[in-house]
Amino acid sequence: MARRRRPAHAANVPSGGKRVQGIVTDQDLKSCHNKFDWSLELADYHGSWGFTTEVFRRDWCHEILPKLQHFEQRKWAEIANETSGRRSGTRHHHVAIEDLIKNARKDLKQLELEDLDELYSLRLDGKKRLYGVVHGNRFKIVWYDTKHEVCPSKPR
């Protein structure tokens, strides 16, 4: 019997006090007319894809923040339904935790977010992605991946 996919949510409150509940599915987002909102409340500041001083100095003002400000002007339905490429795949979507590389799963455990089933991948451009959790209309950023390493595309 196939394993039933359930929406990502925190079953228990992690010991560090980070509470993540009420996460929405891709289908919910595709019909959501709320404006995009974001926060750094779950951000990793030390890991491989964390928001280190270097990332803030190099990429925050010129790449990350302008993209987030662009998304803020849009509704979730517009963002979630955006497609690209020859196969018209979705640019932004949930990714299952089991599809993440081993180091990313390990980092989630250190962040006390190991009870999540999925993260949301927000494509900035090319290989650059923000990974986080969608709670209501808020995208809670966890990582900034410049090389598409956290969840690499599968070869065709």
C-alpha positions in Angstrom: 0.0 0.0 0.0 1.3 3.4 -0.9 2.3 5.8 1.9 -0.2 8.6 2.2 1.4 12.0 1.8 0.4 14.4 4.4 1.0 18.2 4.4 4.2 19.3 6.2 3.6 20.3 9.7 5.2 20.0 13.1 3.6 17.3 15.1 5.5 18.3 18.2 7.0 21.5 19.4 10.8 21.2 19.1 12.7 21.6 22.4 14.2 24.9 21.2 10.8 26.5 21.2 10.5 26.9 17.4 6.9 26.2 16.6 5.9 25.5 13.0 2.3 24.6 12.4 -0.5 25.2 9.9 1.7 24.7 6.9 -0.1 24.8 3.6 0.1 22.5 0.5 1.0 23.4 -3.1 -2.7 23.2 -3.9 -3.5 25.7 -1.2 -0.9 28.1 -2.4 -2.1 27.8 -6.1 -5.5 29.2 -5.0 -4.3 31.6 -2.3 -5.1 35.2 -2.9 -3.1 36.5 0.0 0.0 38.6 -0.6 3.4 37.0 -0.1 5.1 37.8 3.2 8.4 36.6 4.5 10.5 36.4 7.7 13.9 35.2 8.9 12.5 33.7 12.1 13.6 30.1 11.2 16.8 31.2 9.4 20.0 29.2 9.8 22.9 31.6 10.4 25.7 29.1 10.7 25.1 26.1 8.4 26.3 25.4 4.8 23.4 27.4 3.4 23.0 29.8 6.3 22.7 33.5 6.3 26.3 34.2 7.3 27.9 37.6 7.5 29.4 36.9 4.0 26.0 36.2 2.5 24.6 39.4 4.0 27.6 41.4 2.7 27.7 39.7 -0.8 24.1 38.8 -1.7 21.5 40.3 0.6 21.1 43.8 -0.8 21.7 43.0 -4.4 20.1 39.6 -4.9 18.0 38.3 -2.1 16.1 41.4 -0.8 15.1 42.7 -4.2 13.6 39.3 -5.1 11.8 39.2 -1.8 10.4 42.7 -2.4 9.3 41.6 -5.9 7.5 38.6 -4.4 5.8 40.9 -1.8 4.0 42.7 -4.6 2.4 39.5 -5.7 -0.2 37.0 -4.5 0.7 33.5 -3.5 -1.4 32.1 -6.4 0.7 34.0 -8.9 3.9 32.7 -7.4 2.9 29.1 -6.9 1.5 28.9 -10.5 4.6 30.4 -12.1 6.2 28.0 -14.6 9.3 27.8 -16.7 11.4 25.6 -18.9 10.5 23.3 -21.8 8.3 21.1 -19.6 6.6 24.1 -18.0 7.5 22.9 -14.5 6.7 25.0 -11.5 9.4 27.4 -10.5 8.5 27.4 -6.8 7.2 24.3 -5.0 7.4 22.0 -2.0 10.2 19.5 -1.8 10.0 16.4 0.4 12.6 16.2 3.2 13.7 12.7 1.9 14.7 14.4 -1.4 17.2 16.7 0.4 20.8 15.7 0.5 22.1 14.1 3.7 23.8 17.2 5.0 20.7 19.3 4.6 18.7 16.7 6.6 21.4 16.8 9.3 21.3 20.6 9.4 17.5 20.5 9.8 18.0 18.3 12.9 20.5 20.9 14.3 17.9 23.6 13.7 15.3 21.4 15.5 13.2 21.3 12.4 13.6 17.6 11.7 9.9 16.9 12.2 9.0 18.7 9.0 7.9 16.6 6.0 8.6 19.3 3.4 10.3 22.6 2.7 9.2 25.1 0.1 11.7 26.0 -2.6 11.5 29.5 -3.9 13.6 30.0 -7.1 15.4 33.3 -7.2 17.2 32.7 -10.5 19.3 30.1 -12.3 20.5 27.8 -9.5 19.8 30.1 -6.6 17.0 29.0 -4.2 15.6 30.0 -0.9 14.2 27.1 1.2 11.8 27.6 4.0 8.4 26.8 5.5 5.1 28.4 4.4 2.9 29.2 7.3 -0.3 31.0 6.3 0.9 33.6 3.7 4.3 33.9 5.3 7.4 32.2 3.9 9.7 31.5 6.8 13.2 31.4 5.3 15.6 28.7 6.4 18.4 28.6 3.8 19.9 30.4 0.9 21.3 27.9 -1.7 23.4 29.5 -4.4 24.4 26.2 -6.2 21.1 24.2 -6.1 22.8 21.7 -3.7 20.1 21.3 -1.1 17.8 19.4 -3.4 19.5 18.8 -6.7 17.5 18.1 -9.8 17.2 14.5 -10.8 18.8 13.6 -14.1 16.3 12.8 -16.9 
